[in-house]
Amino acid sequence: MELSGEEIDRAGPLFTVAGKLPEGQSLRKLVGNGIYNDVERLSRKLGLPANHFAENTPWFTGLSLTVIGLVKAGYNPASGADKFFIAQAEGMGKPVFGLETAAQQVALFQSLTVQQEKALLVDTLQQNAQLDVYYASMQGAWLSGNVAELDHILNDALAIAPELREKMLSARNRDWADKLMQMLDRPGKFFVAVGAGHLTGDDSVIKLLEGMGVPAARIE
């Protein structure tokens, strides 16, 4: 998994602390009036005070608005695929390993430039404007096996800011592929589950493993 069950539990508090801006800074100053006003409008729409994210970083604001938007649309983050598969493994007495730690993920977001953070926040605002359409399109592409469309839906926004795809996707995929190769040197069978965005595009985990001599086939 991307994170083990223990690391998932650690993630919330770590992200909350890291997502707070230093004293004297504000979200409005970092992203400008236009984007900040859009954040206020969306916050009110989601039932939050307009200034709820006034002292938060752009990346934390974007992540939070995405989760809250999903909950308001009827999705339950607690029933995500990661927790489902972890529960299945634990029920069968199988160990669960994480490819990353919560601290690594927090450090990744903290390493973003303001321009990269703004790009992620703008993408979140655009998604929330048509949330039902966005997720229906994503689910349709997944169910039909349209990998190119899935990559377009999930990852096109990463091209908005320089080096954003490299940081958020490509570099992590390379790290994961190396770790999976080491894992495959051990005896046994392994089940790997990661976010769909890591399985599409020329720099996907699947493509990287293929380049290392591990054949991959999609099961339909």
C-alpha positions in Angstrom: 0.0 0.0 0.0 1.0 3.6 -0.3 0.7 3.8 3.5 0.4 1.1 6.1 -2.6 1.3 8.5 -0.4 2.8 11.3 0.9 5.5 8.9 -2.6 6.4 7.8 -3.5 7.0 11.4 -0.5 9.2 11.8 -1.2 11.2 8.6 -4.1 13.3 9.8 -2.4 15.0 12.8 0.9 15.5 10.8 -0.9 17.1 7.9 -2.9 19.4 10.2 0.2 20.7 11.9 2.2 21.1 8.7 -0.7 22.8 6.9 -0.7 25.8 9.3 1.1 28.9 8.0 3.7 30.6 10.1 2.5 33.6 12.1 2.2 36.7 10.0 1.5 34.9 6.8 -1.9 34.3 5.2 -3.5 32.3 2.4 -4.7 35.5 0.7 -1.2 36.9 0.6 0.2 33.7 -0.9 -2.4 33.1 -3.6 -3.9 36.6 -4.3 -7.4 38.0 -4.0 -8.9 36.1 -6.9 -8.0 32.6 -5.8 -8.7 33.4 -2.2 -12.1 34.8 -3.0 -12.9 31.5 -4.8 -11.7 29.6 -1.7 -14.1 31.7 0.5 -17.0 31.0 -1.9 -16.4 27.3 -1.9 -15.9 27.2 1.8 -19.3 28.8 2.3 -20.9 26.4 -0.2 -19.5 23.5 1.8 -20.9 24.9 5.1 -17.7 26.3 6.5 -16.9 29.8 7.6 -15.6 31.9 4.7 -12.2 32.4 6.4 -11.8 28.8 7.6 -8.5 28.4 5.6 -7.2 31.9 6.1 -4.2 30.7 8.0 -3.5 27.5 6.1 -1.1 26.7 3.3 -2.5 26.4 -0.3 -1.7 22.7 -0.5 -3.5 21.9 2.8 -6.4 24.0 1.8 -6.7 22.1 -1.5 -6.5 18.7 0.1 -9.1 19.7 2.8 -11.6 21.1 0.3 -11.3 18.0 -1.8 -12.1 15.7 1.1 -14.9 17.9 2.4 -16.3 18.2 -1.1 -16.4 14.5 -1.5 -18.2 14.0 1.8 -20.8 16.6 0.9 -21.3 14.8 -2.4 -22.0 11.5 -0.6 -18.6 9.8 -0.7 -17.2 8.3 2.5 -13.4 8.7 2.8 -13.4 6.0 5.5 -14.5 3.4 2.9 -11.6 4.1 0.6 -9.8 1.3 -1.2 -6.7 1.5 1.0 -8.6 0.9 4.2 -10.7 -1.9 2.5 -7.6 -3.8 1.4 -5.8 -3.3 4.7 -8.9 -4.7 6.5 -8.9 -7.7 4.1 -5.2 -8.4 4.7 -5.5 -8.1 8.5 -8.5 -10.4 8.4 -6.4 -13.0 6.7 -3.5 -12.5 9.0 -1.3 -11.1 6.2 1.3 -8.3 6.9 0.8 -4.9 5.3 3.7 -2.8 4.2 3.8 0.9 3.2 5.7 2.2 0.2 5.9 5.6 2.0 5.4 7.1 5.5 3.1 9.9 6.5 6.1 12.0 7.3 7.5 11.5 3.8 4.2 12.6 2.3 4.0 15.7 4.5 7.6 16.6 3.5 6.7 16.2 -0.1 4.0 18.8 0.2 6.2 21.1 2.2 8.8 21.0 -0.6 6.4 22.5 -3.1 6.9 26.0 -4.4 4.1 28.5 -4.0 3.5 28.3 -7.7 3.1 24.5 -7.4 0.8 24.8 -4.4 -1.4 27.4 -6.2 -1.7 25.0 -9.2 -3.0 22.2 -6.9 -5.4 24.6 -5.2 -6.8 25.9 -8.5 -7.3 22.4 -9.7 -9.3 21.6 -6.6 -11.4 24.6 -7.1 -12.1 23.6 -10.7 -13.0 20.0 -9.7 -15.4 21.2 -7.0 -17.2 23.3 -9.5 -18.4 20.1 -11.3 -17.6 17.4 -8.7 -20.2 14.9 -9.9 -19.1 15.2 -13.5 -15.4 14.9 -12.6 -15.9 11.7 -10.5 -18.4 10.1 -12.9 -15.8 10.6 -15.7 -13.0 9.2 -13.6 -15.1 6.1 -12.6 -16.2 5.6 -16.2 -12.6 5.7 -17.5 -11.5 3.2 -14.8 -14.4 0.8 -15.4 -13.9 0.8 -19.1 -10.1 0.4 -18.8 -9.4 3.7 -20.7 -5.9 4.3 -19.3 -5.2 7.3 -21.5 -8.5 9.1 -20.4 -7.8 8.2 -16.8 -4.3 9.8 -17.0 -5.9 12.9 -18.6 -8.4 13.2 -15.8 -6.1 12.5 -12.9 -2.8 14.0 -13.9 -3.2 16.7 -16.5 -3.4 19.4 -13.8 0.2 18.4 -12.7 1.4 20.1 -16.0 0.2 23.5 -14.8 3.3 24.2 -12.8 6.9 23.3 -13.6 8.3 20.1 -12.0 5.0 19.4 -10.3 4.4 16.1 -12.0 8.1 15.1 -11.3 7.6 15.8 -7.6 4.1 14.4 -7.1 4.2 11.5 -9.5 7.3 10.6 -11.5 9.9 10.6 -8.7 7.6 8.7 -6.3 6.9 6.1 -9.0 10.6 5.5 -9.6 11.1 5.1 -5.8 8.2 2.7 -5.6 9.3 0.6 -8.6 12.7 0.2 -7.0 11.1 -0.9 -3.7 8.8 -3.3 -5.5 11.8 -4.9 -7.3 13.5 -5.5 -4.0 10.3 -7.0 -2.7 10.0 -9.4 -5.7 13.4 -10.8 -4.7 11.8 -12.3 -1.7 9.8 -15.5 -1.8 6.0 -15.4 -1.8 3.1 -13.6 -3.6 2.4 -9.9 -3.1 -0.6 -7.8 -3.7 0.1 -4.1 -4.4 -2.6 -1.3 -4.3 -1.8 2.3 -5.1 -3.7 5.3 -6.4 -4.8 5.0 -10.0 -2.8 8.1 -11.0 0.4 6.1 -10.4 -0.7 3.4 -12.9 -1.2 5.6 -15.9 1.2 7.5 -18.3 4.6 6.7 -19.6 6.1 7.2 -16.1 3.7 4.9 -14.4 4.8 2.2 -11.9 3.7 -0.4 -14.4 5.8 1.1 -17.2 8.8 1.4 -14.9 8.5 -2.3 -13.8 8.2 -3.4 -17.4 11.4 -1.5 -18.1 13.0 -3.5 -15.3 11.9 -6.8 -16.8 8.7 -7.4 -14.9 5.9 -8.2 -17.3 2.5 -6.6 -16.5 -0.9 -7.5 -17.8 -4.3 -5.9 -17.1 -7.0 -8.2 -15.8 -10.4 -7.3 -17.2 
